[in-house]
Each structure stands twice: as structure tokens, then as C-alpha cells.
């Protein structure tokens, strides 16, 4: 299954890709780049950070909507 098609992820797909430099913040949208890293803060995290390479590195954030209600 593709990540974008997963029912827990699809509401926040595609993420906005951001890059912060000394010249400001640059943002991109869409299914672009090559996935390099997936970051979780803990196993129950409702936020997933994705790092892609698109000429340089950009970070995108996915929210796992269904886990928000499961934590309550």
C-alpha cells in the first residue's frame, strides 16, 4: 500500500515541504523528491516527519488523524 493511500494518513497527504535557510523559508507542495528519513518522537506519535531530497533536503509533516481520538 502506498503511504498516501493509507486511511490513517490520507487526510494530511501530501505534506507541505519546508526548508529553512538563512535567507528565509522555502515551501513546496506535491509528491516530489526522494524519501530519505522518517522520524517519530515515540511509538504513539500522531505526527510523522518526513525528510526528502529535492536538490536539497526538505521536511514535511503528516498527522495521523485516527490516533488523536484513540489517545483520549
N, CA, C and O atoms as a Maestro MAE file, in Angstrom:
{
 s_m_m2io_version
 :::
 2.0.0
}

f_m_ct {
 s_m_title
 :::
 protein
 m_atom[288] {
  # First column is atom index #
  i_m_mmod_type
  r_m_x_coord
  r_m_y_coord
  r_m_z_coord
  i_m_residue_number
  s_m_chain_name
  s_m_pdb_residue_name
  s_m_pdb_atom_name
  i_m_atomic_number
  :::
  1 25 0.846 -1.173 0.000 1 A "UNK " " N  " 7
  2 3 0.000 0.000 0.000 1 A "UNK " " CA " 6
  3 2 0.894 1.240 0.000 1 A "UNK " " C  " 6
  4 15 1.887 1.305 0.725 1 A "UNK " " O  " 8
  5 25 0.533 2.197 -0.807 2 A "UNK " " N  " 7
  6 3 1.268 3.454 -0.824 2 A "UNK " " CA " 6
  7 2 0.878 4.287 0.391 2 A "UNK " " C  " 6
  8 15 -0.280 4.281 0.807 2 A "UNK " " O  " 8
  9 25 1.833 4.996 0.953 3 A "UNK " " N  " 7
  10 3 1.598 5.812 2.137 3 A "UNK " " CA " 6
  11 2 0.428 6.767 1.924 3 A "UNK " " C  " 6
  12 15 -0.406 6.923 2.816 3 A "UNK " " O  " 8
  13 25 0.355 7.397 0.783 4 A "UNK " " N  " 7
  14 3 -0.712 8.360 0.513 4 A "UNK " " CA " 6
  15 2 -2.100 7.718 0.507 4 A "UNK " " C  " 6
  16 15 -3.100 8.411 0.696 4 A "UNK " " O  " 8
  17 25 -2.171 6.406 0.292 5 A "UNK " " N  " 7
  18 3 -3.455 5.708 0.249 5 A "UNK " " CA " 6
  19 2 -3.879 5.127 1.591 5 A "UNK " " C  " 6
  20 15 -5.007 4.652 1.724 5 A "UNK " " O  " 8
  21 25 -3.010 5.156 2.576 6 A "UNK " " N  " 7
  22 3 -3.351 4.585 3.877 6 A "UNK " " CA " 6
  23 2 -4.437 5.433 4.535 6 A "UNK " " C  " 6
  24 15 -4.311 6.657 4.576 6 A "UNK " " O  " 8
  25 25 -5.505 4.812 5.053 7 A "UNK " " N  " 7
  26 3 -6.627 5.582 5.605 7 A "UNK " " CA " 6
  27 2 -6.267 6.456 6.805 7 A "UNK " " C  " 6
  28 15 -6.949 7.452 7.048 7 A "UNK " " O  " 8
  29 25 -5.231 6.124 7.559 8 A "UNK " " N  " 7
  30 3 -4.833 6.962 8.693 8 A "UNK " " CA " 6
  31 2 -3.996 8.163 8.267 8 A "UNK " " C  " 6
  32 15 -3.866 9.122 9.027 8 A "UNK " " O  " 8
  33 25 -3.434 8.126 7.082 9 A "UNK " " N  " 7
  34 3 -2.534 9.172 6.596 9 A "UNK " " CA " 6
  35 2 -3.198 10.079 5.566 9 A "UNK " " C  " 6
  36 15 -2.934 11.281 5.546 9 A "UNK " " O  " 8
  37 25 -4.044 9.531 4.721 10 A "UNK " " N  " 7
  38 3 -4.532 10.253 3.543 10 A "UNK " " CA " 6
  39 2 -5.103 11.646 3.795 10 A "UNK " " C  " 6
  40 15 -4.972 12.494 2.912 10 A "UNK " " O  " 8
  41 25 -5.737 11.947 4.953 11 A "UNK " " N  " 7
  42 3 -6.236 13.318 5.126 11 A "UNK " " CA " 6
  43 2 -5.133 14.388 5.119 11 A "UNK " " C  " 6
  44 15 -5.401 15.539 4.776 11 A "UNK " " O  " 8
  45 25 -3.917 14.032 5.486 12 A "UNK " " N  " 7
  46 3 -2.849 15.035 5.525 12 A "UNK " " CA " 6
  47 2 -1.850 14.893 4.377 12 A "UNK " " C  " 6
  48 15 -0.761 15.466 4.425 12 A "UNK " " O  " 8
  49 25 -2.219 14.133 3.349 13 A "UNK " " N  " 7
  50 3 -1.319 13.914 2.209 13 A "UNK " " CA " 6
  51 2 -1.711 14.817 1.053 13 A "UNK " " C  " 6
  52 15 -2.910 14.998 0.843 13 A "UNK " " O  " 8
  53 25 -0.822 15.383 0.306 14 A "UNK " " N  " 7
  54 3 0.627 15.408 0.524 14 A "UNK " " CA " 6
  55 2 0.995 16.494 1.525 14 A "UNK " " C  " 6
  56 15 0.272 17.482 1.655 14 A "UNK " " O  " 8
  57 25 2.099 16.329 2.228 15 A "UNK " " N  " 7
  58 3 2.521 17.362 3.167 15 A "UNK " " CA " 6
  59 2 3.053 18.583 2.421 15 A "UNK " " C  " 6
  60 15 3.364 18.512 1.233 15 A "UNK " " O  " 8
  61 25 3.150 19.687 3.126 16 A "UNK " " N  " 7
  62 3 3.855 20.860 2.608 16 A "UNK " " CA " 6
  63 2 5.310 20.664 2.981 16 A "UNK " " C  " 6
  64 15 5.630 20.440 4.149 16 A "UNK " " O  " 8
  65 25 6.183 20.748 2.010 17 A "UNK " " N  " 7
  66 3 7.613 20.534 2.233 17 A "UNK " " CA " 6
  67 2 8.260 21.873 2.539 17 A "UNK " " C  " 6
  68 15 8.100 22.825 1.775 17 A "UNK " " O  " 8
  69 25 8.992 21.962 3.651 18 A "UNK " " N  " 7
  70 3 9.608 23.215 4.082 18 A "UNK " " CA " 6
  71 2 11.109 23.079 4.227 18 A "UNK " " C  " 6
  72 15 11.641 22.025 4.575 18 A "UNK " " O  " 8
  73 25 11.766 24.189 3.946 19 A "UNK " " N  " 7
  74 3 13.216 24.277 4.133 19 A "UNK " " CA " 6
  75 2 13.500 25.663 4.691 19 A "UNK " " C  " 6
  76 15 13.076 26.670 4.122 19 A "UNK " " O  " 8
  77 25 14.214 25.709 5.801 20 A "UNK " " N  " 7
  78 3 14.571 26.985 6.404 20 A "UNK " " CA " 6
  79 2 16.057 27.218 6.216 20 A "UNK " " C  " 6
  80 15 16.878 26.363 6.549 20 A "UNK " " O  " 8
  81 25 16.395 28.370 5.685 21 A "UNK " " N  " 7
  82 3 17.789 28.751 5.482 21 A "UNK " " CA " 6
  83 2 18.004 30.149 6.047 21 A "UNK " " C  " 6
  84 15 17.074 30.765 6.567 21 A "UNK " " O  " 8
  85 25 19.213 30.639 5.945 22 A "UNK " " N  " 7
  86 3 19.491 31.989 6.417 22 A "UNK " " CA " 6
  87 2 18.796 33.043 5.549 22 A "UNK " " C  " 6
  88 15 18.738 34.212 5.932 22 A "UNK " " O  " 8
  89 25 18.276 32.653 4.405 23 A "UNK " " N  " 7
  90 3 17.557 33.569 3.520 23 A "UNK " " CA " 6
  91 2 16.040 33.476 3.682 23 A "UNK " " C  " 6
  92 15 15.302 34.130 2.945 23 A "UNK " " O  " 8
  93 25 15.571 32.681 4.625 24 A "UNK " " N  " 7
  94 3 14.132 32.545 4.848 24 A "UNK " " CA " 6
  95 2 13.662 31.121 4.682 24 A "UNK " " C  " 6
  96 15 14.460 30.187 4.620 24 A "UNK " " O  " 8
  97 25 12.339 30.969 4.611 25 A "UNK " " N  " 7
  98 3 11.724 29.650 4.481 25 A "UNK " " CA " 6
  99 2 11.211 29.463 3.061 25 A "UNK " " C  " 6
  100 15 10.579 30.352 2.490 25 A "UNK " " O  " 8
  101 25 11.490 28.311 2.512 26 A "UNK " " N  " 7
  102 3 11.033 27.940 1.169 26 A "UNK " " CA " 6
  103 2 10.087 26.770 1.332 26 A "UNK " " C  " 6
  104 15 10.398 25.823 2.054 26 A "UNK " " O  " 8
  105 25 8.935 26.814 0.675 27 A "UNK " " N  " 7
  106 3 7.990 25.702 0.755 27 A "UNK " " CA " 6
  107 2 7.651 25.192 -0.637 27 A "UNK " " C  " 6
  108 15 7.641 25.948 -1.609 27 A "UNK " " O  " 8
  109 25 7.375 23.903 -0.711 28 A "UNK " " N  " 7
  110 3 6.977 23.233 -1.944 28 A "UNK " " CA " 6
  111 2 5.795 22.328 -1.623 28 A "UNK " " C  " 6
  112 15 5.599 21.950 -0.469 28 A "UNK " " O  " 8
  113 25 5.014 21.981 -2.629 29 A "UNK " " N  " 7
  114 3 3.908 21.046 -2.425 29 A "UNK " " CA " 6
  115 2 3.967 19.956 -3.493 29 A "UNK " " C  " 6
  116 15 4.603 20.107 -4.536 29 A "UNK " " O  " 8
  117 25 3.292 18.871 -3.200 30 A "UNK " " N  " 7
  118 3 3.183 17.792 -4.175 30 A "UNK " " CA " 6
  119 2 4.015 16.581 -3.824 30 A "UNK " " C  " 6
  120 15 4.738 16.564 -2.828 30 A "UNK " " O  " 8
  121 25 3.900 15.588 -4.645 31 A "UNK " " N  " 7
  122 3 4.653 14.346 -4.494 31 A "UNK " " CA " 6
  123 2 5.958 14.504 -5.257 31 A "UNK " " C  " 6
  124 15 6.045 14.187 -6.443 31 A "UNK " " O  " 8
  125 25 6.957 14.994 -4.564 32 A "UNK " " N  " 7
  126 3 8.233 15.324 -5.182 32 A "UNK " " CA " 6
  127 2 9.372 14.716 -4.381 32 A "UNK " " C  " 6
  128 15 9.172 14.282 -3.246 32 A "UNK " " O  " 8
  129 25 10.550 14.681 -4.955 33 A "UNK " " N  " 7
  130 3 11.755 14.290 -4.242 33 A "UNK " " CA " 6
  131 2 11.864 12.804 -3.953 33 A "UNK " " C  " 6
  132 15 11.042 11.989 -4.371 33 A "UNK " " O  " 8
  133 25 12.917 12.497 -3.220 34 A "UNK " " N  " 7
  134 3 13.226 11.133 -2.810 34 A "UNK " " CA " 6
  135 2 13.196 11.064 -1.289 34 A "UNK " " C  " 6
  136 15 13.879 11.837 -0.617 34 A "UNK " " O  " 8
  137 25 12.411 10.146 -0.745 35 A "UNK " " N  " 7
  138 3 12.315 9.995 0.705 35 A "UNK " " CA " 6
  139 2 13.652 9.541 1.266 35 A "UNK " " C  " 6
  140 15 14.226 8.559 0.795 35 A "UNK " " O  " 8
  141 25 14.150 10.254 2.275 36 A "UNK " " N  " 7
  142 3 15.429 9.915 2.903 36 A "UNK " " CA " 6
  143 2 15.260 9.404 4.329 36 A "UNK " " C  " 6
  144 15 15.916 8.439 4.720 36 A "UNK " " O  " 8
  145 25 14.382 10.043 5.115 37 A "UNK " " N  " 7
  146 3 14.223 9.689 6.522 37 A "UNK " " CA " 6
  147 2 12.765 9.797 6.931 37 A "UNK " " C  " 6
  148 15 12.009 10.593 6.375 37 A "UNK " " O  " 8
  149 25 12.375 8.984 7.914 38 A "UNK " " N  " 7
  150 3 11.079 9.073 8.569 38 A "UNK " " CA " 6
  151 2 11.363 9.186 10.057 38 A "UNK " " C  " 6
  152 15 12.065 8.349 10.624 38 A "UNK " " O  " 8
  153 25 10.819 10.222 10.692 39 A "UNK " " N  " 7
  154 3 11.125 10.489 12.096 39 A "UNK " " CA " 6
  155 2 9.864 10.411 12.950 39 A "UNK " " C  " 6
  156 15 8.838 11.002 12.615 39 A "UNK " " O  " 8
  157 25 9.954 9.669 14.066 40 A "UNK " " N  " 7
  158 3 8.889 9.579 15.057 40 A "UNK " " CA " 6
  159 2 9.469 10.054 16.381 40 A "UNK " " C  " 6
  160 15 10.658 9.865 16.640 40 A "UNK " " O  " 8
  161 25 8.643 10.668 17.219 41 A "UNK " " N  " 7
  162 3 9.117 11.053 18.545 41 A "UNK " " CA " 6
  163 2 8.936 9.928 19.546 41 A "UNK " " C  " 6
  164 15 9.718 9.807 20.489 41 A "UNK " " O  " 8
  165 25 7.924 9.109 19.357 42 A "UNK " " N  " 7
  166 3 7.719 7.895 20.152 42 A "UNK " " CA " 6
  167 2 6.763 6.998 19.390 42 A "UNK " " C  " 6
  168 15 6.215 7.401 18.364 42 A "UNK " " O  " 8
  169 25 6.562 5.815 19.871 43 A "UNK " " N  " 7
  170 3 5.741 4.834 19.145 43 A "UNK " " CA " 6
  171 2 4.286 5.260 19.028 43 A "UNK " " C  " 6
  172 15 3.591 4.800 18.122 43 A "UNK " " O  " 8
  173 25 3.798 6.131 19.921 44 A "UNK " " N  " 7
  174 3 2.402 6.554 19.892 44 A "UNK " " CA " 6
  175 2 2.225 7.919 19.246 44 A "UNK " " C  " 6
  176 15 1.161 8.526 19.363 44 A "UNK " " O  " 8
  177 25 3.233 8.396 18.580 45 A "UNK " " N  " 7
  178 3 3.193 9.726 17.985 45 A "UNK " " CA " 6
  179 2 2.069 9.857 16.965 45 A "UNK " " C  " 6
  180 15 1.800 8.932 16.198 45 A "UNK " " O  " 8
  181 25 1.416 11.016 16.967 46 A "UNK " " N  " 7
  182 3 0.402 11.303 15.959 46 A "UNK " " CA " 6
  183 2 0.984 12.180 14.864 46 A "UNK " " C  " 6
  184 15 0.283 12.564 13.927 46 A "UNK " " O  " 8
  185 25 2.252 12.493 14.982 47 A "UNK " " N  " 7
  186 3 2.927 13.325 13.999 47 A "UNK " " CA " 6
  187 2 4.135 12.573 13.450 47 A "UNK " " C  " 6
  188 15 4.942 12.036 14.210 47 A "UNK " " O  " 8
  189 25 4.248 12.539 12.148 48 A "UNK " " N  " 7
  190 3 5.370 11.889 11.486 48 A "UNK " " CA " 6
  191 2 6.074 12.940 10.643 48 A "UNK " " C  " 6
  192 15 5.437 13.647 9.862 48 A "UNK " " O  " 8
  193 25 7.384 13.041 10.801 49 A "UNK " " N  " 7
  194 3 8.169 13.957 9.982 49 A "UNK " " CA " 6
  195 2 8.871 13.164 8.895 49 A "UNK " " C  " 6
  196 15 9.504 12.144 9.164 49 A "UNK " " O  " 8
  197 25 8.752 13.643 7.672 50 A "UNK " " N  " 7
  198 3 9.402 13.021 6.528 50 A "UNK " " CA " 6
  199 2 10.458 13.979 6.002 50 A "UNK " " C  " 6
  200 15 10.216 15.181 5.887 50 A "UNK " " O  " 8
  201 25 11.615 13.451 5.687 51 A "UNK " " N  " 7
  202 3 12.677 14.253 5.089 51 A "UNK " " CA " 6
  203 2 12.893 13.734 3.676 51 A "UNK " " C  " 6
  204 15 13.126 12.546 3.457 51 A "UNK " " O  " 8
  205 25 12.809 14.657 2.723 52 A "UNK " " N  " 7
  206 3 13.031 14.291 1.326 52 A "UNK " " CA " 6
  207 2 14.239 15.048 0.795 52 A "UNK " " C  " 6
  208 15 14.664 16.062 1.349 52 A "UNK " " O  " 8
  209 25 14.769 14.528 -0.282 53 A "UNK " " N  " 7
  210 3 15.821 15.230 -1.005 53 A "UNK " " CA " 6
  211 2 15.228 15.664 -2.340 53 A "UNK " " C  " 6
  212 15 14.747 14.844 -3.122 53 A "UNK " " O  " 8
  213 25 15.274 16.959 -2.578 54 A "UNK " " N  " 7
  214 3 14.795 17.534 -3.833 54 A "UNK " " CA " 6
  215 2 15.767 18.654 -4.191 54 A "UNK " " C  " 6
  216 15 15.459 19.839 -4.066 54 A "UNK " " O  " 8
  217 25 16.939 18.242 -4.636 55 A "UNK " " N  " 7
  218 3 18.041 19.190 -4.829 55 A "UNK " " CA " 6
  219 2 18.770 19.433 -3.518 55 A "UNK " " C  " 6
  220 15 20.000 19.457 -3.477 55 A "UNK " " O  " 8
  221 25 18.016 19.610 -2.462 56 A "UNK " " N  " 7
  222 3 18.486 19.733 -1.090 56 A "UNK " " CA " 6
  223 2 17.418 19.090 -0.205 56 A "UNK " " C  " 6
  224 15 16.449 18.538 -0.728 56 A "UNK " " O  " 8
  225 25 17.565 19.147 1.104 57 A "UNK " " N  " 7
  226 3 16.614 18.479 1.996 57 A "UNK " " CA " 6
  227 2 15.435 19.381 2.367 57 A "UNK " " C  " 6
  228 15 15.596 20.576 2.615 57 A "UNK " " O  " 8
  229 25 14.255 18.777 2.396 58 A "UNK " " N  " 7
  230 3 13.029 19.442 2.826 58 A "UNK " " CA " 6
  231 2 12.346 18.543 3.852 58 A "UNK " " C  " 6
  232 15 12.509 17.324 3.818 58 A "UNK " " O  " 8
  233 25 11.579 19.145 4.768 59 A "UNK " " N  " 7
  234 3 10.862 18.396 5.802 59 A "UNK " " CA " 6
  235 2 9.369 18.589 5.594 59 A "UNK " " C  " 6
  236 15 8.907 19.700 5.331 59 A "UNK " " O  " 8
  237 25 8.615 17.496 5.712 60 A "UNK " " N  " 7
  238 3 7.157 17.536 5.645 60 A "UNK " " CA " 6
  239 2 6.578 16.864 6.872 60 A "UNK " " C  " 6
  240 15 7.202 15.976 7.454 60 A "UNK " " O  " 8
  241 25 5.387 17.284 7.267 61 A "UNK " " N  " 7
  242 3 4.753 16.739 8.468 61 A "UNK " " CA " 6
  243 2 3.427 16.094 8.100 61 A "UNK " " C  " 6
  244 15 2.606 16.686 7.400 61 A "UNK " " O  " 8
  245 25 3.230 14.870 8.582 62 A "UNK " " N  " 7
  246 3 1.964 14.160 8.409 62 A "UNK " " CA " 6
  247 2 1.303 14.003 9.766 62 A "UNK " " C  " 6
  248 15 1.974 13.718 10.758 62 A "UNK " " O  " 8
  249 25 0.012 14.184 9.814 63 A "UNK " " N  " 7
  250 3 -0.757 13.973 11.040 63 A "UNK " " CA " 6
  251 2 -1.554 12.685 10.868 63 A "UNK " " C  " 6
  252 15 -2.248 12.508 9.867 63 A "UNK " " O  " 8
  253 25 -1.455 11.795 11.835 64 A "UNK " " N  " 7
  254 3 -2.211 10.544 11.808 64 A "UNK " " CA " 6
  255 2 -3.503 10.809 12.578 64 A "UNK " " C  " 6
  256 15 -3.558 10.646 13.797 64 A "UNK " " O  " 8
  257 25 -4.531 11.215 11.855 65 A "UNK " " N  " 7
  258 3 -5.788 11.671 12.443 65 A "UNK " " CA " 6
  259 2 -6.436 10.688 13.405 65 A "UNK " " C  " 6
  260 15 -6.881 11.097 14.478 65 A "UNK " " O  " 8
  261 25 -6.505 9.424 13.065 66 A "UNK " " N  " 7
  262 3 -7.231 8.452 13.877 66 A "UNK " " CA " 6
  263 2 -6.613 8.241 15.249 66 A "UNK " " C  " 6
  264 15 -7.325 7.907 16.196 66 A "UNK " " O  " 8
  265 25 -5.311 8.427 15.377 67 A "UNK " " N  " 7
  266 3 -4.670 8.229 16.675 67 A "UNK " " CA " 6
  267 2 -5.008 9.335 17.653 67 A "UNK " " C  " 6
  268 15 -4.875 9.134 18.860 67 A "UNK " " O  " 8
  269 25 -5.439 10.490 17.182 68 A "UNK " " N  " 7
  270 3 -5.810 11.575 18.076 68 A "UNK " " CA " 6
  271 2 -6.980 11.158 18.966 68 A "UNK " " C  " 6
  272 15 -6.943 11.379 20.176 68 A "UNK " " O  " 8
  273 25 -7.997 10.566 18.389 69 A "UNK " " N  " 7
  274 3 -9.156 10.142 19.172 69 A "UNK " " CA " 6
  275 2 -8.850 8.898 19.999 69 A "UNK " " C  " 6
  276 15 -9.463 8.701 21.048 69 A "UNK " " O  " 8
  277 25 -7.929 8.064 19.562 70 A "UNK " " N  " 7
  278 3 -7.576 6.847 20.300 70 A "UNK " " CA " 6
  279 2 -6.843 7.173 21.588 70 A "UNK " " C  " 6
  280 15 -6.888 6.378 22.527 70 A "UNK " " O  " 8
  281 25 -6.163 8.321 21.668 71 A "UNK " " N  " 7
  282 3 -5.419 8.698 22.860 71 A "UNK " " CA " 6
  283 2 -6.323 9.232 23.955 71 A "UNK " " C  " 6
  284 15 -5.923 9.248 25.119 71 A "UNK " " O  " 8
  285 25 -7.518 9.667 23.622 72 A "UNK " " N  " 7
  286 3 -8.416 10.278 24.612 72 A "UNK " " CA " 6
  287 2 -9.064 9.249 25.509 72 A "UNK " " C  " 6
  288 15 -9.844 9.604 26.392 72 A "UNK " " O  " 8
  :::
 }
 m_bond[287] {
  # First column is bond index #
  i_m_from
  i_m_to
  i_m_order
  :::
  1 1 2 1
  2 2 3 1
  3 3 4 2
  4 3 5 1
  5 5 6 1
  6 6 7 1
  7 7 8 2
  8 7 9 1
  9 9 10 1
  10 10 11 1
  11 11 12 2
  12 11 13 1
  13 13 14 1
  14 14 15 1
  15 15 16 2
  16 15 17 1
  17 17 18 1
  18 18 19 1
  19 19 20 2
  20 19 21 1
  21 21 22 1
  22 22 23 1
  23 23 24 2
  24 23 25 1
  25 25 26 1
  26 26 27 1
  27 27 28 2
  28 27 29 1
  29 29 30 1
  30 30 31 1
  31 31 32 2
  32 31 33 1
  33 33 34 1
  34 34 35 1
  35 35 36 2
  36 35 37 1
  37 37 38 1
  38 38 39 1
  39 39 40 2
  40 39 41 1
  41 41 42 1
  42 42 43 1
  43 43 44 2
  44 43 45 1
  45 45 46 1
  46 46 47 1
  47 47 48 2
  48 47 49 1
  49 49 50 1
  50 50 51 1
  51 51 52 2
  52 51 53 1
  53 53 54 1
  54 54 55 1
  55 55 56 2
  56 55 57 1
  57 57 58 1
  58 58 59 1
  59 59 60 2
  60 59 61 1
  61 61 62 1
  62 62 63 1
  63 63 64 2
  64 63 65 1
  65 65 66 1
  66 66 67 1
  67 67 68 2
  68 67 69 1
  69 69 70 1
  70 70 71 1
  71 71 72 2
  72 71 73 1
  73 73 74 1
  74 74 75 1
  75 75 76 2
  76 75 77 1
  77 77 78 1
  78 78 79 1
  79 79 80 2
  80 79 81 1
  81 81 82 1
  82 82 83 1
  83 83 84 2
  84 83 85 1
  85 85 86 1
  86 86 87 1
  87 87 88 2
  88 87 89 1
  89 89 90 1
  90 90 91 1
  91 91 92 2
  92 91 93 1
  93 93 94 1
  94 94 95 1
  95 95 96 2
  96 95 97 1
  97 97 98 1
  98 98 99 1
  99 99 100 2
  100 99 101 1
  101 101 102 1
  102 102 103 1
  103 103 104 2
  104 103 105 1
  105 105 106 1
  106 106 107 1
  107 107 108 2
  108 107 109 1
  109 109 110 1
  110 110 111 1
  111 111 112 2
  112 111 113 1
  113 113 114 1
  114 114 115 1
  115 115 116 2
  116 115 117 1
  117 117 118 1
  118 118 119 1
  119 119 120 2
  120 119 121 1
  121 121 122 1
  122 122 123 1
  123 123 124 2
  124 123 125 1
  125 125 126 1
  126 126 127 1
  127 127 128 2
  128 127 129 1
  129 129 130 1
  130 130 131 1
  131 131 132 2
  132 131 133 1
  133 133 134 1
  134 134 135 1
  135 135 136 2
  136 135 137 1
  137 137 138 1
  138 138 139 1
  139 139 140 2
  140 139 141 1
  141 141 142 1
  142 142 143 1
  143 143 144 2
  144 143 145 1
  145 145 146 1
  146 146 147 1
  147 147 148 2
  148 147 149 1
  149 149 150 1
  150 150 151 1
  151 151 152 2
  152 151 153 1
  153 153 154 1
  154 154 155 1
  155 155 156 2
  156 155 157 1
  157 157 158 1
  158 158 159 1
  159 159 160 2
  160 159 161 1
  161 161 162 1
  162 162 163 1
  163 163 164 2
  164 163 165 1
  165 165 166 1
  166 166 167 1
  167 167 168 2
  168 167 169 1
  169 169 170 1
  170 170 171 1
  171 171 172 2
  172 171 173 1
  173 173 174 1
  174 174 175 1
  175 175 176 2
  176 175 177 1
  177 177 178 1
  178 178 179 1
  179 179 180 2
  180 179 181 1
  181 181 182 1
  182 182 183 1
  183 183 184 2
  184 183 185 1
  185 185 186 1
  186 186 187 1
  187 187 188 2
  188 187 189 1
  189 189 190 1
  190 190 191 1
  191 191 192 2
  192 191 193 1
  193 193 194 1
  194 194 195 1
  195 195 196 2
  196 195 197 1
  197 197 198 1
  198 198 199 1
  199 199 200 2
  200 199 201 1
  201 201 202 1
  202 202 203 1
  203 203 204 2
  204 203 205 1
  205 205 206 1
  206 206 207 1
  207 207 208 2
  208 207 209 1
  209 209 210 1
  210 210 211 1
  211 211 212 2
  212 211 213 1
  213 213 214 1
  214 214 215 1
  215 215 216 2
  216 215 217 1
  217 217 218 1
  218 218 219 1
  219 219 220 2
  220 219 221 1
  221 221 222 1
  222 222 223 1
  223 223 224 2
  224 223 225 1
  225 225 226 1
  226 226 227 1
  227 227 228 2
  228 227 229 1
  229 229 230 1
  230 230 231 1
  231 231 232 2
  232 231 233 1
  233 233 234 1
  234 234 235 1
  235 235 236 2
  236 235 237 1
  237 237 238 1
  238 238 239 1
  239 239 240 2
  240 239 241 1
  241 241 242 1
  242 242 243 1
  243 243 244 2
  244 243 245 1
  245 245 246 1
  246 246 247 1
  247 247 248 2
  248 247 249 1
  249 249 250 1
  250 250 251 1
  251 251 252 2
  252 251 253 1
  253 253 254 1
  254 254 255 1
  255 255 256 2
  256 255 257 1
  257 257 258 1
  258 258 259 1
  259 259 260 2
  260 259 261 1
  261 261 262 1
  262 262 263 1
  263 263 264 2
  264 263 265 1
  265 265 266 1
  266 266 267 1
  267 267 268 2
  268 267 269 1
  269 269 270 1
  270 270 271 1
  271 271 272 2
  272 271 273 1
  273 273 274 1
  274 274 275 1
  275 275 276 2
  276 275 277 1
  277 277 278 1
  278 278 279 1
  279 279 280 2
  280 279 281 1
  281 281 282 1
  282 282 283 1
  283 283 284 2
  284 283 285 1
  285 285 286 1
  286 286 287 1
  287 287 288 2
  :::
 }
}
